[in-house]
Amino acid sequence: MIQKFQKSEQIFIPSNDIQNTGENLKEFITKNFELPDDNLEQITSFIEKDCNLEKIIYEMPQLIKRELNYQKIQIKFFDEFQEDELILEITVFSRLNINNVIKTEDKFIHILYEKYPEKSADKVLIFIEG
């Protein structure tokens, strides 16, 4: 009897670990990002290989929203590297002036490296276009 009572009194604490299926990630990306290269499958496959990168992508829209107003966010592969050095490019379209753009990009970089392992944070570049 006491055990049943104790079980019912347990407080549910949601896990901070993001456990999503690939379909949920695809839905999240299409709802929150524009895909100029129309390569959703390739992007989700790349993200799913690194759970910290997946967390970064899930948190990115809220992180950006806290720091600035924007019109849209794009996600694509940074195409200046070779195929074996894939990096995601997150471009935020906003009406910031050039001085604020540089400060805000710098702030995003510091946040990423403070919150996530360097190996995962290195896979994301954030640009702001004013």
N, C-alpha and C positions, 0 to 999 in steps of 0.2 A: 504494500500500500504506500509506504513512504517513497519507494523507488518511483512509482507512477507519478506521485506529486512532484518529486524532484525533476523528473523529465519534463513535466509540463511547465515548470518554472524556469527552465533553461532559456536564456536569452539568445535569440538568433543574431549572430554577428556575421554579416556578409563578408565573404572573402575579398581581399584586394586583388587577388590573382584573377586575371581576365581569362575566362575559359569560354571561348566562343568558337563556334564552328566556322569554317571558311565561308559559308553562305552568309552568316551574320556580319562578318568582316566586309564582304562584298557589298551588302546592303548599307552598312555604315559608311563606307567610302563613297558610294554613289549618292547618298543623301547629303554628305558633308563636303565633298570635294568635286571639282570639275576634273574630267579626264581628257585633256586635249589630244592625247595620243591613242585613246580608245584601247588601252591595254590592261584592263581590269584584272584579267586572269594572271598576267605576268606580275603585276604589282602585288596582288594578294598572295601569290605563291612566294614571292620574295619576303614579304612581311611575316608570313606564317613560320618562316624558318628561324625567327628570332623573337621570343616571347616579349622581351623588353622593347623591341621595335614595335611590336603590336600594341603594347601599352602606350608608347609614344604617339602612335597614330590615333588611338582612341581618345587620348587626352588633348591632342593638338587643337581641335576646334575651340574647346573651352579655354585653353591657354591663350590662344590668339584673341578670343572674345574678351578676356579679362584685360588685355593690354591695349587693344585698339578696335575701332570700328572699321569694318571692311565690307567690300561689295561681294567678293568671292574668294575662294581658296582653290588652288589647283594642285594636283599631285601628279608627278610624272617622274621618269627616270632622268637623272642628270646626264645629258648626252655628250658631255665632253670627255668622259672616261671610256675605257674599253669595256666590252661586255663582261669581262671577269671582275670588274671593279664597279658594280652597280651601286648607285646612291640615289635615294629618293630626293627629289626637289619639291619642296612645298613653297608655292608662290602665293603670297597674300596680296590682293589688290585693294589698296586703301588710298585715302586722299592725304597722306602725310607729306610734309615737305621733306626735302633731302636730308636735312639735319636730324629730324625725328626718325626717318627711315633707318639711318645708320645706328642710332642709339637703340631703337627697338629691335633690330636684327641682332645686335650685340647682346641685348637683354635675353632674347630667346635662346641664343647659344649658351649663355651662362646657366639659364634654367635647365636646359637639356642635360648639360654636363654635371650639374649638381644633383639632379634627380635620377639619372640613369647611368649605367655603366658606359664607359667611353666607347667600347666596341659597338654598342647599339647606337649611341648618340652620333657616332661617326658616319652612320648610314643615312643621316638626314641633313639636308641643307635647307635653310629657310631664307627666302628672299621676300622683300616687300617692294612692290611696285606702286609708286605714288601717282 
